[in-house]
Amino acid sequence: MSLILIILPVFIIFFIGYIGQKLIGFDIKSISTVALYLMSPFLAFRTFYANELTMDYFYIILFCLILMVVLLIVVWISALTMKATRPQLSAMILGGVFMNSGNYGAPVVLFAFGAVAFDYAVIMMVFQSLLMNSVGIFFASIGGKEKATLRQSIQRVIRMPLIYAAFLGIGLQLTSLNIPKPLMEGISLVADASIPTVMLVLGMQLAAISKKRVAYRYVSAVTVIRMVLSPLIAAGILYFMPVSDLLKAVIILQAAMPAAANTTMFALQFGTEPDLVSFTTFVTTLISIITIPIVLFYLGA
């Protein structure tokens, strides 16, 4: 019951966005652009500025990179086998490779393993965010309606403000420069608003796709990769890494999270099969109500 109470707020925000879109009808792309370009950079800056750098960063970063590469290969092979188009391949990558480690994963980690584990979850969340805002945007751009070239996609990645915000936060932390309290409070206000905004956008998009045709075979393939193969692959990678049992548990649990809500914004921004990406996020999130307790049981939580 306690785990359901942790997950419940996520579904409440989804539902609010869904109802709002049905009753009012917002410009979803404009709202997603605001969240992506204005709000998310503040969240990344605050996280890197406020969390001290430790050796655990190296192991978390190494794991995230290895897992991403392995999942990319798995998704790519699956897409080729299913004869997916370029946009469908990009949509499958967005849903299968990137997990919701922030506004879903971090609270579950806190409930299951406590405050120390939550610090690990935040570090992983931020690096996953950097990967989504670089590699994720690259594939979203490649598979978008404009069919961007490799050079154009790289240019779009370079223009993403979140990356620069994260490095600025690291730089200020390492140089021990203190930000005035009133300024930090303003940064926190915007940062705190980014997570619920992203979730609202997902709910709105789900309302918009309710009567549209979705390629369910691609959704099924990505769901299996994200919810089943991802935590199994994570456990295999961690077998060869000298990290604590607590960090292993946090990483495996994060790897078992559903598709990241941010990928819906990327798909909307670049026109990369947004219906497919949104529905995949929705399905994996629903299924996680069953799969996450199973993973927690395996981890001994």
Backbone bond lengths (Angstrom), bond angles and torsions (degrees), N, CA, C in turn:
res aa  C-N    CA-C-N  psi(-1)  N-CA   C-N-CA  omega(-1)  CA-C   N-CA-C  phi
1 M - - - 1.461 - - 1.530 111.26 -
2 S 1.349 116.84 -40.75 1.464 120.43 -179.94 1.523 111.17 -62.58
3 L 1.342 116.95 -39.56 1.461 120.15 178.65 1.518 110.70 -64.37
4 I 1.308 117.53 -39.59 1.466 121.43 177.30 1.522 110.25 -61.25
5 L 1.333 117.38 -37.95 1.466 121.40 179.32 1.519 111.61 -67.04
6 I 1.333 117.45 -29.58 1.465 120.63 176.69 1.531 110.24 -72.68
7 I 1.325 116.51 -39.68 1.461 121.40 -178.07 1.524 112.09 -76.82
8 L 1.327 116.59 -29.03 1.457 121.92 -173.71 1.538 114.39 -53.32
9 P 1.346 119.77 -43.64 1.476 118.63 -179.69 1.526 114.23 -57.93
10 V 1.337 116.84 -32.93 1.460 120.44 178.05 1.520 110.34 -61.06
11 F 1.319 116.00 -46.40 1.459 120.36 -178.66 1.528 112.05 -70.99
12 I 1.317 116.75 -29.20 1.467 119.60 175.88 1.528 110.21 -64.11
13 I 1.347 116.44 -43.35 1.472 119.93 179.98 1.524 110.28 -67.47
14 F 1.335 117.13 -41.30 1.465 120.08 174.15 1.529 109.98 -53.57
15 F 1.331 115.41 -48.22 1.464 121.30 -174.94 1.527 111.30 -64.80
16 I 1.344 116.91 -39.32 1.459 120.64 178.58 1.531 110.49 -62.35
17 G 1.332 116.68 -44.71 1.463 120.27 177.49 1.510 112.02 -63.59
18 Y 1.324 115.55 -40.11 1.473 120.89 179.16 1.526 110.96 -61.99
19 I 1.327 116.32 -49.17 1.471 121.21 -178.53 1.525 110.52 -66.13
20 G 1.334 116.36 -41.28 1.457 119.66 179.53 1.516 112.43 -60.92
21 Q 1.327 116.77 -40.22 1.460 120.72 179.15 1.524 111.04 -69.07
22 K 1.331 116.78 -37.71 1.464 120.64 179.64 1.527 111.61 -67.08
23 L 1.342 116.57 -41.30 1.454 120.90 -173.88 1.529 113.33 -85.43
24 I 1.338 116.60 -35.27 1.468 120.59 -173.69 1.522 111.94 -109.65
25 G 1.334 116.75 -48.10 1.461 121.11 -179.35 1.515 112.33 82.08
26 F 1.341 116.73 84.99 1.456 122.48 -177.79 1.529 111.57 -90.07
27 D 1.330 115.19 164.23 1.465 121.40 170.22 1.526 106.87 -82.33
28 I 1.320 116.45 94.67 1.461 121.51 -171.05 1.529 111.83 -62.83
29 K 1.326 117.12 -40.62 1.459 119.66 -176.88 1.523 111.46 -64.06
30 S 1.321 117.94 -37.67 1.469 120.84 179.17 1.522 111.00 -64.33
31 I 1.331 116.34 -42.33 1.467 120.14 -179.99 1.524 110.54 -66.84
32 S 1.333 116.53 -40.60 1.464 119.56 179.75 1.526 110.96 -66.38
33 T 1.328 117.75 -33.51 1.461 121.37 177.96 1.524 110.88 -65.93
34 V 1.316 116.33 -40.73 1.466 120.87 177.71 1.531 110.23 -61.01
35 A 1.336 116.55 -46.10 1.461 120.64 -178.86 1.526 111.49 -64.94
36 L 1.328 115.87 -38.89 1.459 120.64 -174.83 1.524 112.40 -75.03
37 Y 1.336 117.56 -42.18 1.458 121.21 -172.29 1.530 114.08 -99.04
38 L 1.332 118.11 -22.96 1.455 120.26 -176.48 1.524 113.80 -109.22
39 M 1.330 117.69 -40.64 1.461 120.49 -174.01 1.527 113.68 -88.83
40 S 1.328 117.33 -48.80 1.463 121.27 -175.13 1.526 114.09 -57.49
41 P 1.331 120.33 -38.57 1.476 119.59 177.51 1.523 113.29 -58.42
42 F 1.315 117.94 -35.45 1.462 120.79 178.78 1.522 111.03 -67.93
43 L 1.337 116.58 -37.01 1.459 120.37 177.41 1.524 110.71 -65.07
44 A 1.325 117.29 -44.13 1.462 121.26 179.51 1.527 111.03 -64.46
45 F 1.328 116.54 -43.48 1.466 120.08 179.99 1.522 111.01 -60.63
46 R 1.332 116.58 -48.37 1.468 119.90 -177.22 1.523 111.67 -62.68
47 T 1.327 117.12 -40.28 1.468 120.44 -177.31 1.517 111.21 -65.39
48 F 1.321 118.05 -46.26 1.459 120.80 -179.36 1.528 111.46 -71.82
49 Y 1.294 116.76 -31.68 1.464 120.18 179.90 1.526 111.40 -72.00
50 A 1.327 116.89 -36.76 1.465 121.04 -172.60 1.523 114.04 -90.55
51 N 1.333 119.14 -20.62 1.466 121.75 -177.04 1.519 111.20 -102.76
52 E 1.328 115.33 122.68 1.466 121.44 -176.76 1.527 111.24 -66.78
53 L 1.331 115.50 139.01 1.462 121.31 177.89 1.527 110.61 -75.00
54 T 1.342 117.14 132.23 1.462 122.68 178.24 1.530 109.23 -135.28
55 M 1.337 116.23 176.94 1.463 121.33 178.51 1.522 111.93 -65.70
56 D 1.323 116.56 -23.53 1.464 119.45 179.15 1.524 111.47 -62.07
57 Y 1.339 116.96 -25.21 1.462 120.65 176.66 1.523 110.54 -55.83
58 F 1.321 116.19 -43.23 1.468 120.31 -176.14 1.518 111.00 -60.66
59 Y 1.334 116.67 -46.69 1.465 120.20 -177.85 1.533 111.07 -68.25
60 I 1.312 116.79 -39.19 1.466 119.85 179.03 1.522 110.65 -65.71
61 I 1.334 116.21 -44.53 1.468 120.47 179.47 1.524 110.81 -63.85
62 L 1.334 116.54 -44.11 1.463 120.42 179.32 1.520 110.64 -60.77
63 F 1.326 116.69 -45.14 1.459 120.25 178.70 1.520 111.53 -60.40
64 C 1.334 116.43 -48.33 1.466 120.50 -177.60 1.521 111.60 -59.08
65 L 1.316 116.91 -39.65 1.461 121.07 179.99 1.528 111.23 -67.11
66 I 1.341 116.20 -44.63 1.469 120.07 179.90 1.520 110.41 -64.41
67 L 1.336 116.30 -46.23 1.468 119.78 -179.64 1.520 111.00 -61.27
68 M 1.324 117.17 -42.27 1.457 120.74 -179.77 1.527 111.29 -60.74
69 V 1.325 116.64 -45.45 1.463 120.67 -179.48 1.528 110.79 -63.13
70 V 1.329 116.86 -45.45 1.470 120.66 -179.31 1.526 110.42 -62.51
71 L 1.335 117.29 -44.66 1.460 120.54 -179.96 1.525 111.41 -66.98
72 L 1.322 117.04 -36.67 1.467 119.86 175.66 1.524 110.92 -58.71
73 I 1.330 115.80 -43.38 1.468 120.22 179.79 1.530 110.41 -64.76
74 V 1.331 116.51 -44.27 1.461 120.94 -179.45 1.528 110.63 -62.24
75 V 1.335 116.54 -46.38 1.464 120.36 179.72 1.520 110.72 -64.02
76 W 1.321 116.47 -42.30 1.464 120.67 -178.59 1.529 110.68 -61.49
77 I 1.325 116.48 -45.37 1.471 120.31 179.13 1.529 110.05 -63.08
78 S 1.324 116.51 -42.56 1.468 120.54 179.00 1.518 111.23 -61.74
79 A 1.345 116.47 -43.49 1.465 121.14 -179.54 1.524 111.38 -64.39
80 L 1.341 116.43 -40.80 1.462 119.92 178.58 1.525 110.77 -64.86
81 T 1.333 116.11 -40.83 1.462 120.73 179.29 1.528 111.03 -62.95
82 M 1.331 116.15 -36.30 1.466 121.15 -177.82 1.532 112.12 -90.14
83 K 1.348 116.46 2.40 1.467 122.48 179.02 1.534 111.66 56.18
84 A 1.327 115.05 47.02 1.461 120.91 -179.91 1.526 110.74 -74.10
85 T 1.310 115.93 150.51 1.458 121.05 175.73 1.530 109.52 -77.22
86 R 1.327 115.51 171.62 1.467 119.66 179.18 1.530 112.38 -58.63
87 P 1.335 119.96 -47.35 1.467 119.56 176.78 1.527 112.92 -62.84
88 Q 1.335 117.43 -38.24 1.460 120.42 179.34 1.521 111.25 -66.95
89 L 1.348 116.98 -38.27 1.460 120.89 176.15 1.529 110.23 -60.75
90 S 1.319 116.37 -46.21 1.468 119.98 179.61 1.519 111.21 -62.65
91 A 1.344 116.58 -40.44 1.464 120.81 178.66 1.525 111.06 -64.23
92 M 1.325 117.16 -39.29 1.461 121.18 178.08 1.528 110.88 -66.00
93 I 1.321 116.59 -37.77 1.464 120.35 177.56 1.527 110.60 -64.74
94 L 1.328 116.34 -43.58 1.466 120.15 179.42 1.526 111.40 -60.40
95 G 1.330 117.13 -40.96 1.456 120.93 -177.94 1.513 114.35 -81.27
96 G 1.338 117.46 -32.99 1.451 120.63 -173.53 1.508 115.88 -90.64
97 V 1.323 117.43 -25.80 1.466 121.19 -172.71 1.527 112.21 -94.94
98 F 1.334 117.35 -34.94 1.466 120.49 -171.00 1.527 110.93 -107.89
99 M 1.347 115.60 124.84 1.463 121.30 -176.13 1.527 111.43 -101.37
100 N 1.319 115.01 160.03 1.465 121.95 178.70 1.525 108.73 -83.48
101 S 1.319 116.47 76.27 1.463 121.64 -175.51 1.516 113.05 -86.51
102 G 1.340 117.70 -6.94 1.453 120.43 -175.52 1.507 114.34 -99.14
103 N 1.337 116.60 -81.97 1.454 119.86 -173.32 1.527 113.72 -76.38
104 Y 1.318 117.73 0.05 1.460 121.95 174.48 1.528 109.29 -121.78
105 G 1.322 116.06 -54.29 1.459 120.61 -174.64 1.516 114.43 -64.36
106 A 1.334 117.48 -46.24 1.465 120.66 -176.32 1.535 112.66 -60.46
107 P 1.345 119.94 -45.72 1.466 118.54 177.77 1.527 113.48 -62.40
108 V 1.327 117.11 -37.50 1.463 120.34 179.24 1.529 110.11 -65.86
109 V 1.321 116.74 -40.86 1.468 120.98 176.84 1.530 110.36 -60.55
110 L 1.318 117.07 -44.12 1.467 121.15 179.34 1.521 110.98 -59.80
111 F 1.328 116.25 -44.39 1.466 120.05 180.00 1.532 111.37 -65.99
112 A 1.306 116.89 -41.07 1.461 120.71 -172.94 1.523 113.66 -79.53
113 F 1.350 117.46 -37.74 1.464 119.85 -169.44 1.526 115.30 -127.70
114 G 1.330 118.92 -5.44 1.460 119.97 174.09 1.514 115.31 97.46
115 A 1.354 115.26 -174.90 1.460 123.16 -170.64 1.529 113.03 -67.49
116 V 1.329 117.11 -40.34 1.472 119.40 -179.73 1.520 110.41 -63.31
117 A 1.309 116.31 -43.38 1.466 120.89 177.50 1.521 110.96 -63.53
118 F 1.317 116.32 -34.85 1.466 120.40 179.32 1.522 110.97 -62.11
119 D 1.332 117.77 -36.97 1.467 120.61 176.65 1.530 110.78 -61.06
120 Y 1.334 116.96 -41.67 1.465 120.48 174.99 1.522 110.58 -60.85
121 A 1.330 116.16 -42.35 1.465 120.98 -178.42 1.522 111.23 -62.36
122 V 1.325 117.06 -38.31 1.461 120.84 179.52 1.525 110.95 -65.98
123 I 1.329 116.51 -42.27 1.466 120.21 178.26 1.525 110.53 -60.51
124 M 1.333 116.13 -46.14 1.462 120.41 179.58 1.519 110.69 -65.24
125 M 1.324 116.68 -39.10 1.457 121.04 179.68 1.522 110.96 -58.81
126 V 1.325 116.40 -45.18 1.466 120.13 -176.95 1.522 110.89 -67.11
127 F 1.336 117.31 -43.52 1.468 118.32 -179.83 1.520 111.05 -67.95
128 Q 1.327 116.91 -37.13 1.460 119.76 174.80 1.524 110.40 -61.97
129 S 1.324 115.78 -36.89 1.463 119.82 177.45 1.520 110.81 -63.81
130 L 1.335 116.31 -40.17 1.465 119.80 177.17 1.531 110.96 -63.65
131 L 1.329 117.04 -41.04 1.458 120.59 178.28 1.523 110.98 -64.58
132 M 1.337 116.15 -42.66 1.468 119.66 178.99 1.521 111.20 -64.06
133 N 1.332 116.00 -37.54 1.457 120.00 -176.93 1.523 113.02 -85.57
134 S 1.317 116.85 5.25 1.467 120.59 174.31 1.534 108.85 -124.06
135 V 1.337 116.40 -70.52 1.466 120.65 179.99 1.534 110.77 -65.94
136 G 1.341 116.61 -42.86 1.463 120.08 -179.88 1.517 112.55 -61.39
137 I 1.330 115.93 -46.49 1.463 120.07 179.16 1.522 111.06 -66.60
138 F 1.314 116.85 -33.97 1.459 120.09 177.60 1.530 110.85 -59.40
139 F 1.341 116.84 -49.09 1.461 119.71 -179.45 1.526 111.82 -71.45
140 A 1.337 117.25 -33.31 1.461 119.59 175.35 1.520 110.50 -62.92
141 S 1.316 116.23 -39.45 1.462 121.08 179.49 1.522 111.60 -70.19
142 I 1.335 116.16 -42.69 1.465 121.03 179.62 1.528 110.99 -60.44
143 G 1.348 116.18 -39.05 1.465 119.74 -176.56 1.508 114.33 -95.04
144 G 1.335 117.59 6.61 1.455 120.64 -178.41 1.514 113.28 -73.26
145 K 1.331 115.20 174.67 1.463 121.28 -177.42 1.528 112.02 -61.72
146 E 1.332 115.68 -29.45 1.461 118.84 -178.24 1.522 112.36 -76.71
147 K 1.356 115.99 -14.24 1.467 121.66 -177.59 1.521 110.40 51.08
148 A 1.318 114.34 61.07 1.459 120.97 -176.32 1.525 111.44 -63.69
149 T 1.315 115.89 149.39 1.451 121.39 175.51 1.523 109.39 -77.46
150 L 1.333 116.56 171.05 1.456 121.52 178.89 1.527 110.38 -58.31
151 R 1.320 116.72 -44.02 1.469 120.53 -179.09 1.525 111.40 -64.66
152 Q 1.323 117.38 -42.15 1.462 120.79 -179.92 1.529 111.14 -65.06
153 S 1.333 116.55 -38.43 1.458 120.36 179.92 1.531 110.90 -66.17
154 I 1.327 116.64 -42.33 1.464 120.71 178.01 1.526 110.52 -63.01
155 Q 1.323 117.07 -39.42 1.459 120.91 178.35 1.521 111.22 -62.46
156 R 1.333 117.24 -38.00 1.456 120.29 178.81 1.524 111.14 -67.62
157 V 1.324 116.74 -36.57 1.456 120.53 177.00 1.528 109.76 -63.29
158 I 1.322 116.43 -44.77 1.460 121.38 -178.53 1.521 111.49 -61.90
159 R 1.334 116.82 -30.42 1.460 120.45 -177.73 1.533 112.99 -80.71
160 M 1.331 119.04 -6.05 1.464 120.45 -177.71 1.529 110.43 -71.84
161 P 1.325 118.15 121.67 1.470 121.35 -176.17 1.520 114.42 -69.50
162 L 1.345 118.60 -23.25 1.461 120.31 -177.10 1.525 111.98 -59.95
163 I 1.319 117.00 -38.51 1.460 120.80 -178.69 1.518 110.66 -61.61
164 Y 1.322 116.50 -45.60 1.459 120.93 -178.94 1.525 110.98 -69.32
165 A 1.329 116.94 -34.09 1.461 120.90 178.16 1.524 110.91 -64.50
166 A 1.345 116.89 -39.98 1.457 121.15 179.22 1.525 111.17 -64.66
167 F 1.322 117.27 -45.71 1.465 120.75 179.49 1.528 111.59 -66.53
168 L 1.324 116.83 -33.16 1.462 120.03 176.18 1.523 110.23 -65.05
169 G 1.335 116.91 -41.62 1.458 120.54 177.69 1.519 111.92 -62.15
170 I 1.342 116.69 -42.82 1.462 120.71 177.66 1.521 110.27 -62.79
171 G 1.330 116.78 -43.71 1.457 120.97 -178.36 1.516 112.35 -62.13
172 L 1.321 117.36 -43.68 1.466 120.70 179.85 1.526 111.17 -67.39
173 Q 1.343 116.44 -34.75 1.461 119.03 178.37 1.526 111.14 -67.79
174 L 1.329 116.75 -44.53 1.466 120.25 -177.83 1.520 112.37 -67.20
175 T 1.322 116.63 -30.47 1.471 120.27 179.91 1.526 112.06 -90.78
176 S 1.350 116.21 1.31 1.469 122.35 177.42 1.526 113.22 57.78
177 L 1.321 116.17 34.35 1.462 120.73 176.67 1.527 108.92 -86.53
178 N 1.309 115.81 123.92 1.461 120.88 -177.69 1.526 111.29 -90.49
179 I 1.320 115.55 131.66 1.461 121.18 176.39 1.524 108.54 -86.38
180 P 1.313 118.52 133.23 1.475 120.88 178.07 1.522 111.55 -54.01
181 K 1.317 116.53 142.81 1.457 122.02 -175.57 1.526 113.11 -56.31
182 P 1.343 119.93 -46.13 1.474 118.81 179.51 1.522 112.95 -59.70
183 L 1.351 117.10 -38.37 1.458 120.89 178.90 1.521 110.76 -67.55
184 M 1.334 116.82 -40.79 1.458 120.74 179.84 1.518 110.80 -66.20
185 E 1.324 117.28 -35.10 1.466 120.30 177.59 1.525 110.81 -65.00
186 G 1.338 116.16 -38.81 1.458 119.42 176.75 1.521 111.73 -65.21
187 I 1.338 116.54 -41.72 1.466 121.09 177.16 1.524 110.50 -60.79
188 S 1.329 116.20 -42.52 1.460 120.87 -178.44 1.523 111.89 -65.57
189 L 1.330 116.79 -35.91 1.459 119.71 178.80 1.525 111.04 -60.47
190 V 1.333 116.47 -45.11 1.462 120.39 179.48 1.528 110.36 -69.36
191 A 1.338 116.86 -41.93 1.463 120.97 -179.73 1.521 111.51 -61.07
192 D 1.335 116.51 -43.53 1.459 120.31 -179.65 1.529 111.99 -65.42
193 A 1.330 116.33 -27.63 1.463 119.95 -178.49 1.525 112.61 -77.66
194 S 1.331 117.51 -18.56 1.463 120.09 -173.27 1.526 112.51 -68.31
195 I 1.335 117.67 -42.18 1.459 120.59 -175.70 1.528 112.21 -64.95
196 P 1.343 120.12 -52.50 1.469 118.08 178.58 1.527 113.19 -63.81
197 T 1.335 117.51 -29.44 1.465 120.00 178.41 1.519 110.76 -64.96
198 V 1.329 115.90 -43.09 1.464 120.58 177.87 1.526 110.67 -60.56
199 M 1.313 116.74 -42.57 1.457 120.45 -179.74 1.530 111.35 -68.07
200 L 1.325 117.36 -36.99 1.461 120.77 176.37 1.529 110.91 -62.70
201 V 1.341 116.21 -41.74 1.463 120.59 178.97 1.523 110.42 -59.83
202 L 1.327 117.00 -40.60 1.459 120.03 178.74 1.527 110.67 -62.90
203 G 1.330 116.63 -44.57 1.461 119.61 177.87 1.516 112.35 -61.07
204 M 1.335 116.66 -40.46 1.470 121.11 177.38 1.517 111.28 -62.48
205 Q 1.342 116.17 -43.46 1.454 119.74 -178.83 1.516 111.63 -66.41
206 L 1.331 116.88 -35.85 1.467 120.39 176.91 1.521 110.45 -62.89
207 A 1.331 116.72 -37.19 1.467 120.32 177.55 1.517 110.89 -66.54
208 A 1.337 116.03 -34.83 1.461 120.45 -177.42 1.525 112.23 -75.09
209 I 1.343 117.87 -25.49 1.467 119.72 -175.96 1.523 112.07 -99.15
210 S 1.322 118.23 2.03 1.459 120.50 -172.16 1.518 113.80 -59.20
211 K 1.338 117.88 -27.03 1.462 120.92 -178.01 1.532 112.24 -111.43
212 K 1.322 116.27 13.27 1.454 120.09 -179.89 1.521 110.46 -102.70
213 R 1.299 114.93 158.62 1.461 121.13 -178.39 1.528 110.02 -82.52
214 V 1.313 116.29 130.19 1.459 122.51 178.66 1.524 109.08 -119.73
215 A 1.326 116.57 138.81 1.465 121.58 179.31 1.531 109.11 -76.18
216 Y 1.314 117.14 94.28 1.453 121.57 -171.20 1.527 113.08 -67.03
217 R 1.313 118.17 -26.80 1.475 118.56 -179.64 1.515 111.11 -66.97
218 Y 1.329 117.19 -33.73 1.464 119.89 176.35 1.519 110.80 -71.63
219 V 1.327 116.41 -37.96 1.464 120.70 176.69 1.523 110.27 -61.77
220 S 1.324 116.55 -42.93 1.466 121.31 -179.62 1.525 111.13 -62.90
221 A 1.329 116.40 -44.08 1.464 120.47 -179.38 1.522 111.03 -62.67
222 V 1.325 116.70 -45.98 1.463 120.50 -178.97 1.528 110.48 -66.68
223 T 1.323 117.24 -36.49 1.460 120.89 179.75 1.522 111.39 -62.09
224 V 1.319 116.87 -43.54 1.467 121.00 177.96 1.530 110.28 -63.35
225 I 1.319 116.74 -43.82 1.465 120.52 -179.55 1.529 111.09 -63.61
226 R 1.331 115.51 -45.26 1.471 120.11 -174.51 1.516 112.55 -73.05
227 M 1.336 117.36 -42.30 1.455 120.44 -170.88 1.530 114.11 -95.20
228 V 1.321 117.57 -21.57 1.464 120.74 -177.33 1.528 111.60 -112.96
229 L 1.334 116.65 -57.22 1.461 119.82 -175.32 1.532 112.50 -69.15
230 S 1.317 117.79 -38.34 1.464 120.61 -176.01 1.530 113.07 -57.82
231 P 1.348 120.22 -51.68 1.469 118.14 178.11 1.526 113.75 -66.54
232 L 1.342 117.08 -31.51 1.467 119.57 177.03 1.523 111.16 -67.36
233 I 1.327 116.56 -43.03 1.464 120.82 176.81 1.524 110.08 -63.44
234 A 1.327 116.32 -40.15 1.463 120.77 178.80 1.522 111.28 -59.54
235 A 1.326 116.58 -44.62 1.463 120.81 178.97 1.526 110.83 -62.01
236 G 1.340 116.39 -38.72 1.463 120.09 178.47 1.518 112.53 -65.97
237 I 1.333 117.29 -40.80 1.467 121.24 178.52 1.526 110.99 -64.86
238 L 1.336 116.25 -43.99 1.468 121.07 -176.44 1.516 112.46 -68.65
239 Y 1.327 117.50 -20.37 1.469 120.83 178.19 1.529 110.94 -59.21
240 F 1.337 116.01 -28.94 1.460 120.71 -176.68 1.536 112.79 -102.13
241 M 1.339 117.25 8.58 1.461 120.42 -177.15 1.531 110.20 -113.76
242 P 1.347 117.51 132.82 1.475 121.77 -178.34 1.523 112.60 -81.83
243 V 1.315 116.54 73.16 1.460 120.64 179.77 1.531 109.18 -122.08
244 S 1.324 116.23 163.17 1.461 121.33 -178.24 1.519 111.04 -68.64
245 D 1.334 115.12 159.25 1.462 120.15 178.48 1.522 111.45 -61.67
246 L 1.325 116.54 -35.09 1.462 120.00 179.49 1.518 111.12 -65.30
247 L 1.327 116.59 -45.50 1.461 119.82 179.22 1.526 110.91 -64.96
248 K 1.332 117.02 -38.00 1.463 120.29 175.97 1.523 110.86 -59.54
249 A 1.334 116.56 -45.17 1.459 120.72 -179.02 1.524 111.25 -62.55
250 V 1.338 116.18 -42.21 1.461 120.47 179.87 1.525 110.81 -62.76
251 I 1.319 116.64 -45.24 1.458 121.06 -176.63 1.536 111.00 -66.26
252 I 1.321 117.13 -43.76 1.465 120.21 179.48 1.520 110.44 -62.99
253 L 1.337 116.20 -42.42 1.463 119.80 179.57 1.524 110.69 -63.89
254 Q 1.324 117.37 -41.37 1.459 120.75 178.14 1.527 110.97 -64.79
255 A 1.332 116.13 -38.49 1.464 120.25 179.67 1.523 112.12 -66.77
256 A 1.341 116.79 -19.72 1.466 121.16 -179.41 1.521 112.38 -90.05
257 M 1.335 117.51 1.51 1.463 120.58 -177.72 1.533 111.51 -72.40
258 P 1.319 117.34 157.14 1.480 120.92 178.66 1.515 112.09 -68.71
259 A 1.313 116.40 176.74 1.458 121.88 -179.03 1.524 110.65 -59.32
260 A 1.327 115.74 142.84 1.463 121.46 -176.22 1.521 111.63 -67.63
261 A 1.333 115.91 137.09 1.464 120.69 178.99 1.527 111.33 -65.14
262 N 1.336 116.78 -29.56 1.468 120.33 -179.39 1.517 112.71 -60.13
263 T 1.334 116.41 -29.38 1.460 118.82 -178.71 1.523 111.85 -63.32
264 T 1.335 117.02 -26.63 1.461 120.53 175.62 1.519 110.63 -63.66
265 M 1.339 116.04 -40.32 1.459 120.08 177.72 1.525 111.25 -64.10
266 F 1.337 116.61 -41.18 1.459 119.85 179.30 1.521 110.83 -63.53
267 A 1.338 115.19 -44.11 1.461 119.64 179.78 1.525 111.05 -62.35
268 L 1.321 117.00 -39.42 1.464 120.68 176.68 1.521 111.51 -66.30
269 Q 1.328 115.36 -42.96 1.452 120.73 -175.58 1.524 111.91 -62.33
270 F 1.333 116.89 -38.91 1.459 120.43 -173.92 1.531 113.37 -110.63
271 G 1.342 117.33 2.94 1.458 119.84 178.73 1.512 113.19 67.47
272 T 1.350 116.69 39.81 1.461 122.29 -176.41 1.525 110.32 -102.08
273 E 1.328 116.48 78.67 1.470 122.15 179.22 1.534 111.03 45.52
274 P 1.331 118.31 58.04 1.473 119.78 -176.55 1.521 113.88 -61.63
275 D 1.325 118.16 -31.60 1.462 120.32 177.51 1.520 111.32 -64.02
276 L 1.331 116.43 -43.59 1.454 121.67 179.79 1.530 110.70 -65.09
277 V 1.317 117.01 -44.31 1.467 121.17 -179.28 1.526 110.83 -65.45
278 S 1.327 116.92 -45.42 1.461 120.76 -178.67 1.523 111.68 -64.41
279 F 1.327 116.49 -43.60 1.465 119.62 -178.42 1.529 110.44 -67.64
280 T 1.329 117.26 -36.08 1.461 120.84 175.90 1.522 110.72 -62.00
281 T 1.326 116.80 -43.56 1.462 120.94 177.78 1.521 110.58 -61.57
282 F 1.317 116.11 -42.51 1.463 121.10 -179.63 1.527 111.16 -63.50
283 V 1.328 116.89 -47.37 1.465 121.34 -177.50 1.528 111.00 -64.72
284 T 1.330 116.72 -46.88 1.471 119.65 -179.17 1.526 111.28 -64.56
285 T 1.332 116.48 -33.99 1.465 119.57 177.88 1.528 110.94 -66.76
286 L 1.327 117.17 -42.22 1.464 120.31 177.51 1.533 111.42 -63.74
287 I 1.330 115.74 -45.23 1.465 120.25 -178.50 1.526 111.20 -64.60
288 S 1.329 116.78 -28.45 1.462 120.60 -177.99 1.521 112.43 -62.79
289 I 1.331 117.40 -21.32 1.466 120.27 176.58 1.529 110.31 -60.52
290 I 1.335 116.30 -29.25 1.464 121.57 179.02 1.526 111.20 -94.00
291 T 1.347 117.07 -44.27 1.457 120.56 -172.44 1.530 113.89 -73.63
292 I 1.326 117.75 -34.98 1.469 119.62 -177.47 1.527 111.76 -65.44
293 P 1.340 119.87 -44.82 1.465 118.19 174.36 1.530 113.60 -58.47
294 I 1.337 117.01 -33.65 1.464 119.85 176.81 1.520 111.15 -65.18
295 V 1.330 116.35 -43.05 1.470 120.83 177.68 1.520 111.13 -64.24
296 L 1.329 116.26 -41.54 1.467 120.40 178.10 1.524 111.35 -62.86
297 F 1.317 116.95 -38.12 1.459 121.05 177.01 1.530 110.29 -63.57
298 Y 1.332 116.11 -43.26 1.466 121.07 178.61 1.532 110.46 -62.44
299 L 1.339 116.89 -37.21 1.473 121.18 -178.40 1.521 112.51 -80.13
300 G 1.316 117.23 -6.44 1.453 120.80 177.81 1.505 114.39 78.44
301 A 1.343 116.74 25.88 1.471 120.51 -178.51 1.529 110.59 -74.68
